[in-house]
């Protein structure tokens, strides 16, 4: 007979969002079962290795560009196996924080098995039947492999498997100019690989083109070949160590030969095998259909993160986890306001929160656009990181609608603007902030001040000032 568990909450998926729900609920004394066919943290497995590999690549680039500081520049000798060993070491260092033992001490029962629903309130995981009061789907997503002739025969790398490489690619061909594609393209170029990126549309789709251009310029300057509006029509193996990618573009058909093929064209929600129909959970496209409260069409089942079709990131999953915990633990209404910042971890970085200029212009006819360049910031000058700028999209009355930053440490700087948006702060609040000097944080303050500088030039305001001066 199957073992039967009756927890208050059953979480399916032990990625960032699922772990957050399970551990926080257990901390409040709630009985929790966590189900995942992989070890805990699996949904986050590509993020930390990517960051560690990019850090090694930055060190290599720092050696090449040391001359701008008056130091002797040198081409680094890269031991790729040693680099990958330290990447695995960094990834392993996070394992104890989400180990089976730690979860057990928190009161979370972990079941390593495939989950499948057998009814509206029943689920099987291995030889265990679970009858929970509430369920949370946090199964994440997996890389999409496009239906390109020949791709199944030759195989390809993805953002989840590229860290298993044992030798450095001689020429890495990247399919997709998404954030992931460009991050890995720059990383491998800095580690000594030739890199070609093939994008069917435009680079960084969904981002402000003006800001995406900052990233593209840097990558091209470092030797990454970026080809936009280029469709891949077929791939084939050439010899034992080479792949040929056939392309189609306005300029004509072409071929690109490389040593490795990396696919980064997007990710698809993990819904296969769950038998969601038996749970009466509807899909919207290939994602779980959820309300603003993240509740599915089965009122006892919630869904968070990538599986909902939301912007795919660990921070979105963690944000959703917080909303669902309020509903599950305290029965508090908590709507998804979609104010989660996102970032592209190239160098320089690109980060965004709120509406882009294109999105804002659909709702308002008159916008105020503010910019401030890194080149006008003392900290950026001192560190020779003067590429890029901040772009603030605001209403004419000073309300902040969205912010994009392309430049050094953009992902760190965007958090302040995310807080401002969530708390309803305006440009006057940001202009009156007092960041230390010299810091990159002053870039945001400088941009906000330009709003008032423009208003100061208006004839009416100048007239008021002149009248007041008559009174001493």
C-alpha positions in Angstrom: 0.0 0.0 0.0 1.1 3.5 -0.7 2.1 5.7 2.2 -0.4 8.5 2.8 0.6 12.0 3.9 -1.9 14.8 4.8 0.1 18.0 5.1 -1.3 21.5 5.2 0.8 22.5 2.2 2.4 20.5 -0.6 5.0 22.3 -2.7 5.9 20.8 -6.0 9.3 22.0 -7.2 12.4 22.7 -5.0 13.7 25.7 -6.9 14.1 29.2 -5.3 10.3 29.9 -5.1 9.3 26.4 -3.9 12.0 26.4 -1.3 11.0 29.8 0.0 7.4 28.7 0.4 8.3 25.4 2.0 10.8 26.7 4.5 8.8 29.9 5.5 5.6 27.9 6.0 7.4 25.3 8.1 8.9 28.1 10.2 5.4 29.1 11.1 4.6 25.6 12.3 2.7 24.5 9.2 3.1 20.9 8.0 4.8 20.9 4.7 5.8 18.3 2.1 8.2 19.3 -0.7 8.3 17.2 -3.9 10.9 17.3 -6.6 12.5 14.7 -8.8 15.9 16.5 -8.3 17.8 17.6 -5.2 16.7 20.9 -3.6 17.8 24.1 -5.4 17.7 22.4 -8.8 15.7 25.2 -10.4 18.5 27.6 -9.5 21.3 25.4 -10.8 22.3 27.6 -13.7 22.3 31.0 -11.9 25.2 30.6 -9.5 27.5 28.7 -11.9 26.9 31.4 -14.5 27.8 34.1 -12.0 31.0 32.3 -11.0 32.0 31.7 -14.6 31.4 35.4 -15.5 33.4 36.5 -12.4 36.4 34.5 -13.7 35.9 36.0 -17.2 35.9 39.5 -15.6 39.2 38.8 -14.0 40.7 37.8 -17.3 39.4 40.9 -19.0 40.8 43.1 -16.1 44.3 41.7 -16.9 43.9 42.6 -20.6 42.8 46.1 -19.8 45.1 47.0 -16.9 46.9 49.5 -19.1 44.2 52.1 -18.6 45.2 52.3 -14.9 48.9 52.6 -15.7 49.6 48.9 -15.0 51.1 46.4 -17.3 48.5 44.7 -19.4 48.9 41.0 -20.0 47.0 38.3 -21.9 45.9 35.8 -19.2 46.8 32.1 -19.4 43.5 30.4 -19.0 43.3 26.9 -17.5 39.8 26.1 -18.5 39.6 22.9 -16.4 40.7 24.9 -13.4 38.1 27.6 -14.1 35.3 25.1 -14.4 36.5 23.4 -11.2 36.2 26.6 -9.2 32.7 27.2 -10.8 31.6 23.8 -9.5 33.2 24.6 -6.1 31.2 27.8 -5.8 28.0 26.0 -6.8 28.7 23.3 -4.2 29.2 25.8 -1.5 25.5 26.8 -1.7 24.3 23.2 -1.3 24.4 23.0 2.5 21.9 25.8 2.7 19.3 23.7 0.9 20.3 20.2 1.9 17.9 17.4 2.8 19.2 17.5 6.4 18.6 21.2 6.8 15.1 20.9 5.4 14.4 18.1 7.9 15.5 20.2 10.8 13.0 22.9 9.6 10.2 20.4 9.5 10.0 20.0 5.8 9.4 16.5 4.5 11.3 16.1 1.1 10.3 13.5 -1.4 12.6 13.0 -4.4 10.2 11.7 -7.0 8.1 12.7 -10.0 4.8 14.4 -9.0 1.5 13.7 -10.7 -2.0 14.6 -9.8 -4.7 11.9 -9.6 -7.6 14.2 -8.6 -8.4 17.8 -7.5 -6.9 17.2 -4.0 -4.7 14.1 -4.5 -1.1 13.7 -5.8 1.3 10.8 -6.0 5.1 11.1 -5.7 6.8 7.8 -6.1 5.1 5.4 -3.7 3.6 8.2 -1.5 0.1 9.5 -1.8 -0.3 13.1 -0.7 -3.6 14.7 0.3 -2.8 18.3 1.1 -5.1 21.1 2.0 -3.3 23.4 -0.4 -0.8 22.9 -3.2 1.8 25.2 -4.7 3.2 24.6 -8.2 6.8 25.8 -8.4 8.2 23.5 -11.1 10.0 26.2 -13.0 11.0 25.9 -16.6 13.4 24.2 -19.0 15.4 25.4 -22.0 13.5 25.3 -25.3 15.2 23.4 -28.1 13.8 24.7 -31.4 12.6 22.4 -34.2 15.6 23.0 -36.4 16.5 20.3 -38.9 19.5 18.3 -37.6 19.6 19.7 -34.1 18.5 16.4 -32.5 21.2 14.5 -34.3 24.1 16.7 -33.4 23.0 17.7 -29.9 23.5 21.1 -28.3 24.4 22.9 -25.1 21.9 24.9 -23.0 22.2 27.3 -20.1 21.6 24.3 -17.9 24.3 22.0 -19.4 27.0 24.4 -20.6 28.8 24.2 -17.2 29.5 20.5 -17.8 32.0 21.4 -20.5 35.4 19.8 -20.0 37.3 21.8 -22.6 37.0 25.4 -23.8 35.0 25.8 -27.1 37.2 26.9 -30.0 34.2 28.7 -31.6 30.9 28.8 -29.7 27.9 29.5 -31.8 25.0 30.9 -29.8 21.4 30.6 -31.0 19.5 33.5 -29.4 20.3 37.0 -28.4 18.4 36.9 -25.1 19.9 37.9 -21.8 21.2 34.4 -21.2 22.7 34.2 -24.7 24.6 37.4 -24.5 25.8 36.8 -20.9 27.3 33.5 -21.9 28.6 34.9 -25.2 30.6 37.6 -23.4 31.8 35.2 -20.8 33.2 32.6 -23.2 34.7 35.3 -25.4 36.6 36.7 -22.4 37.8 33.2 -21.6 39.4 32.9 -25.1 36.7 31.4 -27.3 35.5 32.8 -30.6 31.8 33.5 -30.3 29.1 34.2 -32.8 25.5 35.0 -31.8 22.6 34.4 -34.2 19.4 36.1 -33.3 16.2 35.8 -35.4 14.9 39.2 -34.3 16.6 42.0 -32.4 19.0 41.6 -29.5 17.5 41.6 -26.0 13.9 41.5 -27.1 11.6 43.3 -24.7 14.3 45.7 -23.5 14.6 49.4 -24.5 16.5 49.3 -27.8 18.4 52.5 -26.8 19.7 50.7 -23.7 20.3 47.3 -25.4 22.5 49.1 -27.8 24.9 50.0 -25.0 25.4 46.2 -24.3 25.7 45.4 -28.0 28.5 48.0 -28.5 30.6 46.6 -25.7 30.2 42.9 -26.9 31.1 43.9 -30.5 34.1 45.8 -29.2 35.3 42.7 -27.3 35.1 40.6 -30.5 31.7 38.9 -30.2 30.1 38.6 -33.6 26.4 39.6 -33.3 24.1 38.9 -36.2 20.5 40.1 -35.8 17.5 39.2 -38.0 19.2 36.0 -38.9 17.1 32.8 -39.1 18.8 29.4 -38.5 17.5 26.9 -41.1 19.5 23.8 -40.4 22.5 22.4 -38.4 24.8 19.5 -39.2 27.9 17.8 -37.9 31.1 18.3 -39.8 33.7 15.8 -38.7 34.1 14.9 -35.1 34.7 18.3 -33.6 32.8 20.8 -35.7 29.2 21.9 -36.4 27.8 23.9 -39.3 24.9 26.3 -38.9 23.0 27.3 -42.0 21.4 30.7 -41.8 19.0 32.9 -43.8 18.9 36.7 -43.7 18.0 39.6 -45.8 21.6 39.8 -47.0 21.4 36.2 -48.2 22.0 32.7 -47.0 25.2 31.9 -45.1 26.9 29.2 -43.1 28.7 29.5 -39.7 31.1 26.8 -38.7 31.8 26.3 -35.0 33.0 23.8 -32.4 30.0 23.9 -30.1 26.4 25.0 -30.4 24.6 26.7 -27.5 20.9 27.2 -27.7 19.5 30.1 -25.7 16.1 30.9 -27.4 14.0 30.8 -24.2 12.5 28.5 -21.6 9.2 26.7 -21.4 7.2 26.0 -18.2 7.6 22.6 -16.7 4.1 21.1 -16.8 4.6 17.8 -18.5 3.9 14.7 -16.4 1.9 16.6 -13.7 -1.5 15.4 -15.1 -2.9 18.9 -14.4 -6.2 18.0 -16.2 -7.0 15.6 -13.4 -6.4 18.4 -10.9 -8.7 20.7 -12.9 -5.8 23.1 -13.5 -6.1 25.0 -16.8 -3.3 26.1 -19.0 -2.9 29.4 -20.8 -0.8 28.6 -23.8 2.0 26.4 -22.3 1.9 28.0 -18.9 -0.4 27.5 -15.8 -3.3 30.0 -15.9 -3.3 32.0 -12.7 -5.3 34.9 -11.3 -3.8 38.1 -9.9 -3.6 36.2 -6.6 -1.6 33.4 -8.3 -4.5 31.0 -7.8 -5.1 28.4 -10.5 -8.5 27.3 -11.8 -8.5 24.9 -8.9 -8.9 27.1 -5.8 -6.8 24.8 -3.7 -3.8 25.1 -6.0 -1.5 28.1 -6.5 1.3 28.5 -9.0 4.4 30.7 -8.8 7.5 31.6 -10.9 8.3 30.4 -14.4 5.5 27.8 -14.6 3.0 30.7 -14.7 4.6 32.3 -17.8 5.8 35.3 -15.7 9.2 36.9 -16.4 11.6 34.0 -15.8 14.0 34.8 -12.9 14.7 33.7 -9.4 13.6 37.0 -8.0 10.2 36.7 -9.7 9.8 33.2 -8.1 10.8 34.5 -4.7 8.4 37.5 -5.0 5.6 35.2 -6.0 6.5 33.0 -3.0 6.0 35.9 -0.7 2.6 36.7 -2.1 1.4 33.1 -1.9 2.6 32.8 1.7 0.5 35.8 2.7 -2.5 34.0 1.2 -1.8 30.6 2.6 -0.7 31.6 6.1 -2.6 34.7 6.9 -5.5 34.7 4.3 -4.3 38.2 3.2 -5.1 39.5 -0.3 -1.8 40.1 -2.1 -1.9 40.9 -5.8 1.0 40.6 -8.2 1.9 44.2 -9.1 4.7 43.0 -11.4 7.2 45.5 -10.1 10.0 43.0 -10.0 13.3 44.3 -11.3 15.1 42.4 -14.0 18.8 42.4 -15.0 21.1 41.3 -17.8 24.4 40.3 -16.2 26.7 41.3 -19.1 29.5 43.8 -18.5 28.3 46.5 -18.4 25.0 45.4 -17.0 21.4 46.3 -18.0 18.7 46.5 -15.4 15.1 47.6 -15.5 12.0 48.1 -13.4 8.5 49.3 -14.2 7.5 50.4 -17.7 9.8 51.0 -20.7 9.3 54.1 -22.8 7.5 52.1 -25.5 5.1 50.5 -22.9 4.5 53.9 -21.1 3.7 55.6 -24.4 0.8 53.3 -25.0 -1.0 54.7 -21.9 0.2 58.3 -21.8 0.6 60.8 -24.6 3.0 63.0 -22.8 6.0 61.6 -21.0 9.1 63.1 -19.5 12.3 61.2 -20.3 15.4 61.9 -18.2 18.9 60.6 -18.8 22.3 60.9 -17.0 25.5 59.5 -18.4 28.0 57.4 -16.4 30.7 59.7 -17.9 29.5 62.6 -15.7 29.9 60.6 -12.5 33.1 60.8 -10.4 33.1 57.2 -9.2 32.6 56.0 -12.8 35.5 58.2 -14.0 37.8 57.0 -11.2 37.1 53.3 -12.0 37.2 53.9 -15.8 33.6 52.6 -16.1 32.0 55.4 -18.0 30.0 53.4 -20.6 26.2 53.8 -20.4 23.6 55.9 -18.8 20.3 55.9 -16.8 17.0 56.5 -18.4 14.0 57.5 -16.3 10.5 57.4 -17.8 8.2 59.7 -15.8 4.8 61.4 -16.1 4.7 65.1 -16.7 3.9 65.6 -13.0 7.0 63.8 -11.8 5.5 60.4 -11.1 8.1 57.6 -11.9 6.8 55.1 -14.4 9.9 53.1 -15.2 13.7 53.1 -15.1 16.4 51.4 -17.1 20.1 51.5 -16.4 22.8 50.3 -18.7 26.2 50.5 -17.1 28.4 49.3 -14.3 26.6 47.7 -11.3 23.2 48.5 -12.9 21.7 45.5 -11.2 22.8 46.9 -7.8 21.5 50.4 -8.6 18.0 49.4 -9.8 16.9 48.2 -6.4 16.5 51.8 -5.1 14.2 52.6 -8.1 12.2 49.4 -7.5 11.6 50.5 -4.0 10.6 54.0 -5.2 8.1 52.6 -7.6 6.6 50.2 -5.1 6.2 53.0 -2.5 4.9 55.6 -4.9 7.8 57.9 -4.6 8.3 60.7 -7.2 11.2 62.5 -8.8 11.3 65.0 -6.0 12.0 62.2 -3.5 14.8 60.8 -5.7 16.3 64.3 -6.2 16.4 64.9 -2.5 18.2 61.6 -1.7 21.7 61.9 -0.3 23.9 59.1 -1.6 27.6 59.2 -0.4 30.2 60.8 -2.6 31.7 59.5 -4.8 29.3 56.6 -5.6 27.5 55.4 -8.7 24.3 55.9 -6.8 24.6 59.6 -7.6 23.8 58.9 -11.2 20.1 58.4 -10.3 20.0 61.6 -8.2 21.5 63.6 -11.0 18.9 62.3 -13.5 16.1 63.2 -11.1 17.5 66.7 -10.6 17.4 67.4 -14.4 13.6 67.2 -14.1 13.6 70.3 -11.9 16.3 72.0 -13.8 14.0 71.9 -16.9 11.1 73.3 -14.9 13.4 76.1 -13.6 13.8 77.3 -17.2 10.1 77.9 -17.7 9.1 81.6 -18.0 6.4 81.4 -15.3 8.8 80.0 -12.7 11.5 82.5 -13.6 9.0 85.3 -13.3 7.9 84.2 -9.8 11.6 84.1 -8.7 12.2 87.7 -10.1 9.1 89.0 -8.3 10.2 87.5 -5.0 13.7 89.0 -5.4 12.1 92.4 -5.3 11.2 91.8 -1.6 14.9 91.4 -0.7 
